[in-house]
Amino acid sequence: MIKYLIIFSLVFFLVELSVNSFLLIDSVIFDSYYGRLSNTKIESFLKFRKEWLWITYPFKWLIEIVSISIIASILYLGLFLSRIKVDFLEVFQVSIIAKFILFIPVFIKIAWFSYHPISLEAIRLFEPLSLFSLFDPELLQEWLYYPFKVLNLFEVGYWLLLAYLLAKHLNQAFDEMLKLVLTYYVSFLFCWIIFVMFISLGNS
């Protein structure tokens, strides 16, 4: 399990460095705020960001680990209620491995904007292979952005990979593990999406 956690951490930091090196660069941020803030304020912000950006990496990493732990706990609960004996760390390891598939859309974004005009708004609105990408953002309410972005092929692939890895590690049938993932994790995910939608509506 430690091996996968170390690999995940290295890939996570690589992804974060890539995003800040190729997407969220100073020129993109400057252009996005130009005209709305004075040049002095923008330059001051960029200087502050450059000095303190490194401190965001461990915090984001910690959030990811907490997220994986929550998912592992939900799956562990489902397995426990299904009377399938398993060690929590084994479920945690499966959750870490499956999480790698969710790095793919980030690298797609980096590749895409290597050949297309880039801005903070363009980055925000580009969600490859998602439900969001099927609609004109101008026709969608802001509170629909999050659920439409979350519902993408990579997320579905994550569900399938979770089920496959659980079936493989626990010597269970794939369809049974997929049913467990859909019943527990996906149900939790949809509850979370609804919660975020209500928060977004309240702030709009």
Contacts in CASP RR format, 6 or more apart in sequence:
PFRMAT RR
TARGET T0000
AUTHOR 0000-0000-0000
METHOD contacts of the structure
MODEL  1
MIKYLIIFSLVFFLVELSVNSFLLIDSVIFDSYYGRLSNTKIESFLKFRK
EWLWITYPFKWLIEIVSISIIASILYLGLFLSRIKVDFLEVFQVSIIAKF
ILFIPVFIKIAWFSYHPISLEAIRLFEPLSLFSLFDPELLQEWLYYPFKV
LNLFEVGYWLLLAYLLAKHLNQAFDEMLKLVLTYYVSFLFCWIIFVMFIS
LGNS
1 89 0 8 1.000
1 90 0 8 1.000
1 92 0 8 1.000
1 93 0 8 1.000
1 96 0 8 1.000
4 93 0 8 1.000
4 96 0 8 1.000
4 97 0 8 1.000
5 96 0 8 1.000
8 96 0 8 1.000
8 99 0 8 1.000
8 100 0 8 1.000
9 61 0 8 1.000
11 100 0 8 1.000
11 103 0 8 1.000
12 60 0 8 1.000
12 61 0 8 1.000
12 64 0 8 1.000
12 103 0 8 1.000
13 57 0 8 1.000
13 61 0 8 1.000
15 103 0 8 1.000
15 106 0 8 1.000
15 107 0 8 1.000
16 57 0 8 1.000
16 60 0 8 1.000
18 106 0 8 1.000
18 107 0 8 1.000
18 110 0 8 1.000
19 106 0 8 1.000
19 110 0 8 1.000
20 53 0 8 1.000
22 110 0 8 1.000
22 113 0 8 1.000
22 114 0 8 1.000
23 109 0 8 1.000
23 110 0 8 1.000
23 113 0 8 1.000
23 118 0 8 1.000
23 123 0 8 1.000
24 120 0 8 1.000
24 123 0 8 1.000
26 46 0 8 1.000
26 50 0 8 1.000
28 118 0 8 1.000
28 119 0 8 1.000
28 120 0 8 1.000
28 123 0 8 1.000
29 42 0 8 1.000
29 45 0 8 1.000
29 46 0 8 1.000
29 49 0 8 1.000
29 120 0 8 1.000
30 42 0 8 1.000
30 43 0 8 1.000
30 46 0 8 1.000
31 119 0 8 1.000
32 119 0 8 1.000
32 120 0 8 1.000
32 121 0 8 1.000
33 42 0 8 1.000
33 45 0 8 1.000
34 42 0 8 1.000
37 45 0 8 1.000
64 99 0 8 1.000
68 92 0 8 1.000
68 95 0 8 1.000
68 96 0 8 1.000
68 99 0 8 1.000
69 92 0 8 1.000
69 95 0 8 1.000
71 95 0 8 1.000
71 185 0 8 1.000
72 88 0 8 1.000
72 91 0 8 1.000
72 92 0 8 1.000
72 94 0 8 1.000
72 95 0 8 1.000
73 88 0 8 1.000
74 184 0 8 1.000
74 185 0 8 1.000
74 188 0 8 1.000
75 91 0 8 1.000
75 94 0 8 1.000
75 95 0 8 1.000
75 162 0 8 1.000
75 166 0 8 1.000
75 180 0 8 1.000
75 181 0 8 1.000
75 184 0 8 1.000
75 185 0 8 1.000
76 86 0 8 1.000
76 88 0 8 1.000
76 91 0 8 1.000
77 184 0 8 1.000
78 180 0 8 1.000
78 183 0 8 1.000
78 184 0 8 1.000
79 86 0 8 1.000
79 91 0 8 1.000
79 166 0 8 1.000
79 170 0 8 1.000
79 180 0 8 1.000
82 180 0 8 1.000
84 170 0 8 1.000
84 172 0 8 1.000
86 169 0 8 1.000
86 170 0 8 1.000
90 169 0 8 1.000
90 170 0 8 1.000
91 166 0 8 1.000
93 169 0 8 1.000
94 162 0 8 1.000
94 165 0 8 1.000
94 166 0 8 1.000
94 169 0 8 1.000
95 162 0 8 1.000
97 161 0 8 1.000
97 165 0 8 1.000
98 158 0 8 1.000
98 161 0 8 1.000
98 162 0 8 1.000
98 165 0 8 1.000
99 158 0 8 1.000
101 154 0 8 1.000
101 157 0 8 1.000
101 158 0 8 1.000
101 161 0 8 1.000
102 154 0 8 1.000
102 155 0 8 1.000
102 158 0 8 1.000
104 154 0 8 1.000
105 127 0 8 1.000
105 128 0 8 1.000
105 129 0 8 1.000
105 152 0 8 1.000
105 154 0 8 1.000
108 128 0 8 1.000
109 123 0 8 1.000
109 126 0 8 1.000
109 128 0 8 1.000
112 126 0 8 1.000
112 128 0 8 1.000
113 122 0 8 1.000
113 123 0 8 1.000
113 126 0 8 1.000
116 122 0 8 1.000
125 137 0 8 1.000
126 133 0 8 1.000
127 133 0 8 1.000
127 148 0 8 1.000
127 149 0 8 1.000
127 152 0 8 1.000
128 152 0 8 1.000
129 152 0 8 1.000
129 153 0 8 1.000
129 154 0 8 1.000
130 148 0 8 1.000
130 149 0 8 1.000
130 150 0 8 1.000
130 151 0 8 1.000
130 152 0 8 1.000
130 153 0 8 1.000
131 147 0 8 1.000
131 148 0 8 1.000
131 149 0 8 1.000
131 151 0 8 1.000
131 152 0 8 1.000
132 140 0 8 1.000
132 145 0 8 1.000
132 148 0 8 1.000
132 149 0 8 1.000
132 151 0 8 1.000
132 152 0 8 1.000
133 152 0 8 1.000
135 148 0 8 1.000
137 145 0 8 1.000
140 148 0 8 1.000
141 204 0 8 1.000
142 200 0 8 1.000
142 204 0 8 1.000
143 197 0 8 1.000
143 200 0 8 1.000
143 201 0 8 1.000
143 204 0 8 1.000
144 197 0 8 1.000
145 200 0 8 1.000
146 193 0 8 1.000
146 196 0 8 1.000
146 197 0 8 1.000
146 200 0 8 1.000
147 193 0 8 1.000
147 196 0 8 1.000
147 197 0 8 1.000
150 189 0 8 1.000
150 193 0 8 1.000
159 178 0 8 1.000
159 181 0 8 1.000
159 182 0 8 1.000
159 185 0 8 1.000
159 186 0 8 1.000
160 178 0 8 1.000
162 177 0 8 1.000
162 181 0 8 1.000
162 185 0 8 1.000
163 174 0 8 1.000
163 177 0 8 1.000
163 178 0 8 1.000
163 180 0 8 1.000
163 181 0 8 1.000
164 174 0 8 1.000
164 177 0 8 1.000
166 172 0 8 1.000
166 177 0 8 1.000
166 180 0 8 1.000
166 181 0 8 1.000
167 173 0 8 1.000
167 174 0 8 1.000
167 176 0 8 1.000
167 177 0 8 1.000
170 177 0 8 1.000
END
